[in-house]
Amino acid sequence: MSELTVLFQGDSITDAGRTADNLDGLGNGYPLLIDAMFHAENPGRDVTFINRGISGNRVKDLRARWQEDCIDLKPDILSILIGINDTWRRYDQNDPTSAEKYEEDYRYILDKTRTELPDTELVILEPFVLPYPADRKEWRVDLDPKIHVARKLAAEFDAVFIPLDGIFNAAAIAGGPTRWSADGVHPTAAGHALIAEHWLDTVIL
């Protein structure tokens, strides 16, 4: 049995190309980098990292699979990044998720986790978007209220909070948005490294 189990949950940003038939796979994004960087610095520690991000997921999808893909895994640390698809589907499929519904479903999974896994440490990463392509700027009217929900819930549930929207947009001032994401949403290798770096700097393992 490992010393600690860390579970990453979310959408394609977390999924990052992992194959669903390989439950031990971490994908090619920030969960893999966190695992590699942590164990390189702490070779004597026995920490297991698990990735259950699924591309395309919205918070309602996390709610539907929460028992199997979170509670049953009994993580010591739970890291969640969810929300950009709740915004994106408004613009590409005319299928919006209101901030109120986003909060309702997000609160459900946090309440369930607190009730059934009271000792699990929560880590909430705020959803983010970069201003490239240009139409991504219009998304702020939908995403910003969801970012405020993530911040509110992090405070309410005493979660570790990582302000990715601020982190990415600050980095884009110096390096330009395409250094961090080619479509404003999915990180480049440098973008995933940025998430991993801030995650490891913020979360105490």
C-alpha positions in Angstrom: 0.0 0.0 0.0 1.4 3.4 -1.0 2.1 6.1 1.5 -0.3 8.5 -0.3 -2.7 8.3 -3.2 -3.3 11.4 -5.3 -6.2 11.5 -7.8 -6.4 13.9 -10.7 -9.9 14.6 -12.0 -11.2 16.7 -14.9 -11.5 17.0 -18.6 -9.2 16.8 -21.6 -6.6 19.0 -20.0 -6.2 16.4 -17.3 -6.8 13.4 -19.6 -4.0 14.6 -21.9 -4.2 11.5 -24.1 -4.4 8.8 -21.5 -6.0 5.5 -22.8 -9.2 4.5 -20.9 -8.2 0.8 -21.0 -5.0 1.6 -19.1 -6.1 2.7 -15.6 -2.5 3.1 -14.6 -1.8 5.6 -17.4 -1.2 9.2 -16.5 -1.5 10.6 -20.1 1.0 13.1 -21.4 0.2 16.2 -19.5 0.5 17.8 -16.1 -0.4 14.6 -14.0 2.5 12.8 -15.7 4.9 15.7 -15.1 3.9 16.0 -11.5 4.5 12.3 -11.0 7.9 12.5 -12.7 9.1 15.7 -11.0 7.9 14.6 -7.6 9.6 11.2 -7.7 12.8 12.7 -9.2 13.0 14.9 -6.1 11.7 12.4 -3.6 13.0 8.9 -4.7 12.4 7.4 -1.3 8.7 8.4 -1.2 5.9 5.9 -2.1 3.2 8.2 -3.6 0.8 6.8 -6.2 -0.7 9.3 -8.7 -3.9 8.3 -10.5 -5.5 10.1 -13.5 -9.2 9.8 -14.2 -9.7 12.9 -16.4 -11.9 12.3 -19.4 -11.8 14.4 -22.5 -15.0 16.4 -23.1 -16.3 16.2 -19.5 -18.3 18.8 -17.9 -19.0 19.0 -14.2 -22.2 17.1 -14.6 -20.2 14.2 -16.1 -18.0 14.2 -13.0 -21.1 14.0 -10.9 -22.4 11.0 -12.8 -19.2 9.0 -12.3 -18.1 10.3 -9.0 -18.7 7.2 -6.9 -16.7 4.9 -9.2 -14.0 7.3 -10.3 -13.4 9.1 -7.0 -15.1 7.8 -3.8 -14.2 4.1 -4.5 -10.6 5.0 -5.1 -10.3 6.6 -1.6 -7.6 9.2 -2.5 -5.7 11.0 0.2 -5.5 14.1 -2.1 -8.1 14.9 -4.7 -7.2 17.5 -7.4 -10.0 18.8 -9.7 -9.8 20.9 -12.8 -13.2 21.3 -14.5 -15.2 24.0 -16.2 -13.9 25.0 -19.6 -16.3 22.6 -21.4 -19.2 24.0 -19.4 -18.3 27.2 -21.2 -17.2 25.8 -24.6 -20.4 23.9 -25.3 -22.3 27.2 -25.1 -20.4 28.5 -28.1 -19.9 25.4 -30.3 -23.1 23.4 -29.6 -25.5 26.0 -28.1 -25.6 23.9 -25.0 -24.8 26.2 -22.1 -24.2 25.4 -18.4 -25.3 28.2 -16.1 -23.1 29.3 -13.3 -25.8 28.2 -10.9 -25.9 24.6 -12.4 -22.1 24.5 -12.4 -22.1 25.4 -8.7 -24.8 22.9 -7.9 -23.0 19.9 -9.5 -19.6 21.0 -8.2 -21.0 21.4 -4.7 -22.5 17.9 -5.0 -19.2 16.2 -5.7 -17.4 18.2 -3.0 -20.2 17.5 -0.4 -20.1 13.8 -1.3 -16.3 13.7 -1.0 -16.4 15.5 2.4 -19.1 13.1 3.7 -17.6 9.9 2.5 -13.9 10.7 2.6 -13.6 13.3 5.4 -9.8 13.1 5.6 -9.2 13.6 1.8 -7.5 16.9 1.1 -9.1 18.9 -1.7 -7.3 20.8 -4.4 -9.3 23.0 -6.7 -7.7 24.4 -9.9 -9.7 27.2 -11.5 -10.7 26.8 -15.1 -8.9 29.1 -17.6 -8.9 30.4 -21.1 -6.3 32.4 -23.0 -7.2 35.2 -25.5 -6.3 33.2 -28.6 -7.9 32.7 -31.1 -9.7 36.0 -30.8 -13.1 34.5 -30.2 -11.9 33.2 -26.9 -12.1 36.7 -25.6 -15.9 36.4 -25.8 -15.9 33.4 -23.6 -15.0 35.5 -20.5 -18.6 36.5 -20.0 -19.5 32.8 -19.5 -16.3 31.5 -17.8 -15.6 34.3 -15.3 -18.7 33.5 -13.2 -17.6 29.9 -13.1 -14.2 30.9 -12.0 -15.8 32.8 -9.2 -17.8 29.7 -8.3 -14.5 27.7 -8.1 -13.0 30.3 -5.8 -16.1 30.4 -3.6 -16.2 26.7 -3.2 -12.5 26.4 -2.5 -12.9 28.8 0.4 -16.1 27.2 1.6 -14.6 23.6 1.5 -11.2 24.7 2.8 -9.5 23.4 -0.3 -6.0 24.2 -1.6 -6.6 26.6 -4.5 -4.5 27.1 -7.6 -5.5 30.2 -9.7 -4.7 28.9 -13.1 -6.6 31.6 -15.0 -4.4 34.2 -13.4 -1.3 32.2 -13.8 -1.8 31.5 -17.5 -2.8 35.0 -18.4 0.1 36.5 -16.5 2.5 34.1 -18.3 0.9 35.1 -21.6 1.8 38.7 -21.1 5.5 37.8 -21.3 5.5 34.8 -23.6 2.4 35.3 -25.7 -0.7 33.0 -25.4 0.4 30.5 -28.0 3.5 29.5 -26.0 1.1 28.1 -23.4 -1.8 26.9 -25.6 -2.4 26.7 -29.3 -6.2 27.0 -28.9 -6.6 29.0 -25.7 -7.7 25.9 -23.8 -5.4 22.9 -24.2 -1.9 23.5 -22.9 1.2 23.0 -24.8 4.1 21.1 -23.2 5.2 24.3 -21.6 1.6 24.9 -20.4 1.4 21.5 -18.8 4.8 22.2 -17.1 3.4 25.5 -15.8 0.5 23.7 -14.2 2.8 21.0 -12.8 5.2 23.5 -11.4 2.5 25.5 -9.6 0.8 22.4 -8.4 3.9 21.0 -6.7 4.7 24.4 -5.3 1.3 24.7 -3.7 0.3 21.2 -2.6 2.1 19.7 0.3 2.8 16.0 -0.2 
